[in-house]
Amino acid sequence: MSEIYIAEDGKARCAWCQATPQYVAYHENEWGYPVTDDQRLFEKICLEGFQSGLSWLTILVKRDNFRAAFASFDFNLVAKFTDDDVERLMLNAGIVRHRGKITATINNAKRAQELMTEFGSLAHYFWRFEPKRDEAIAPGFMATCEESIALSKDLKKRRWKFVGPTTMYAFMQAMGMVNDHADGCALRVKAMQQRAKLVRP
């Protein structure tokens, strides 16, 4: 199966995104573009955790509901959530009602505060794990890499939850730490250009 398809504008795109309009928009505007904003990084790592065992489409269609439920992923606010908030969230049909993932998000908000104290920003911490790659060469299909395994191990030592190596590699893709747009995808060059201009935290 080809890794690309020709979109309505006549340009090639990654084949996976043609499945739904939500994937098209996500691929066009977010996936693979570098992120250094701490609140957005916390949102992305939490949503990747919620996606574990589910389709990414499930998360995308509920993303606004997640933002409303989790204080726009302001980790300083989420860290203050109580058992009552957990029960409230378990009744919220607009999100994924998985108690373990909900409590993990609250736990991870507290752990994010600890990273802020130690590193000054989440961005500074996460970007330390950026894989060293030849940007001109598009990688084949990968589910993990050496760096996602290292990030997972380090976060687990720091008591983060739902941060396995595969989840962390998906996080790296989502935050633009790796550019996994397929060779020939029109967005690969755009992501490459944005990464080239990025001042690493």
Secondary structure, DSSP 8 states (H G I E B T S, - for coil): --SEEE-TTS-EEEGGGGG-HHHHHHHHHTTT-----HHHHHHHHHHHHHHTTS-HHHHHHHHHHHHHHTGGG-HHHHTT--HHHHHHHHT-TTS---HHHHHHHHHHHHHHHHHHHHHSSHHHHHGGG-----TTS-----S--HHHHHHHHHHHHTT-SS--HHHHHHHHHHTTSS----TT-HHHHHHHHHHHH----
